[in-house]
Amino acid sequence: MKQKIILIGLLVVLVATSSFVLAAEQEMVKAGRVPGQLFYGMDKFMERVRLAFTVSNIKKAKLHVKYAEERLAELEEVVKKNKTKYIAKLIEEHEEELEEAQEEIDKAAAKGKSVEEIAAHVAVMTYKHIEVLNRVLAQVPEQAKPHIEHAISVSIKGNEQAVQSIEKETGKPADVPKAKERPEKPEKPPEEEEEGELVMQITDKPGDIDITKLEITFSSVMVHTSSTATPQNEVCKEESYQELGCRNETVLTDENCTNITEIQEVCANETFYNESCTEDECVNGTFVKEEVCVNGTLINDSCVNGTFVDEIICVNGTFVPAGCTNESYVEEICTNETVVINQTCTGNTTVEEVCENATQTRTVCTVEGGEGNAGWKTIIDEAKTFDLIAIKDIKEFLGETELAAGKYTQIRLLISGVNLEVDGEPASLKVPSNKIKLIHPFTIVGGETTTLTLDFDADKSVHQAGDKYILKPTIKVIQE
């Protein structure tokens, strides 16, 4: 299947629609907040709270599987937004959730409880996890692939353990999806290599500088392939480079939160005691009543300076005094308790820009024989002019084309003309090298449409130098 790549102004957007999706994947949870967003840490804390108040091993196992699904949904979202620094942590947490789910299943089985249903649920969900991770594997940069491959192995192991739990309990083959029976994807011959569609757009941010016109004419727009989308006559190698990445972070200045609660049944084993008591006993003898002289002297059956008292004594036997003993027993006691399951918060925030250098990897290709334009694929080769001031917050179509499926690392825009006006007056604008190069890895998936938006900040891109101006483009590449 062939697809097109569309370029829209300076805003390039990549949109992907899968040509093959398991029907079961529609049941996977969707990502809410993701790492780096406000209140993400609070969401994770509430997950731990809910687990802490859950007594049943089976219910705990189900929660762990749900949280593993959420980590995968968040993984897809950060990959989509090219936030690769969060991949390793999300993969680690996904593995921990699956391991803890299996531990709870094993505990329930050890207590004699049926685990067939929960184990079947784990088998189905881990099978879906494998499909999701294989899809993500095709989209992440090379340095992140080992993390995804490890997660696939963990999901396969979780599926196999769940199948074993079912078969151990039922004594017959488990009727659930099995990872080891998944069909391998056939490799396609070179002549059947899939292509995808790339759509590109252009826009401009609002600003405070009094630039009344900034027209830029692009004579050509190209993208550069990596080794995964390179013809056989090209030689490619990986090289590292430093790139300053900036992001806007929302900072909370004050906050007012309200707890959301629900009534949950909480059960726990309690120990109780039954008390049993015995009276004085004369074993192998008899009790005899007799008179005893107390605090006096017995003389000829008389008690001088004292008194006679009646006393019961054990004669010819063993005296066992009265006593009590406790016998313990355990009973499960259940109560309804109000549990905090979430929290809604309102507050004032400010947006701050945070910038940091990061080491990136890119693939540089050259044709065998030495041509210097190897790896570059043309999106548009006709002149197009855009007034960046006129398209603030408006997405303009830049171009589209069909590209071989694979990873692409750079975007290059050739400028053939500029027209600047400041305060309504024409001004001279210099464009160094008449070229703009953007380092932004993205992936074309066969049978899918990818949209990139080039978000141009005109006010930050024009710098005054005496009575002249220099164009130093500030462009954010947004993948949608």
MOGIRA-V617206 format. One line per field, one symbol per residue. burial: # if it has 9 or more other C-alpha atoms within 8 Angstrom, else .. A space follows every 10 residues. Layout:
burial: ???
//
This chain:
burial: .######### ######.... .......... #.##..#..# ..#..##.## #..##.#### #####.#### ########## #.##.###.# #.###.#### #####.###. ....##.### .######### .###.##.## ...##.###. ##.###.### ###.###.#. .......##. .......... ..######## #####..... ########## #######.## ...###.... ........## ##..#...## #....##... .......... .##.###... ..##.###.. ..##.###.. ...##.###. .#........ ........## ###...#.#. .......... .######... ...####### ..#..####. ##..###### ########## ######.### ##....#.#. #...##.... #.######## #########. ###....### #####.####
//
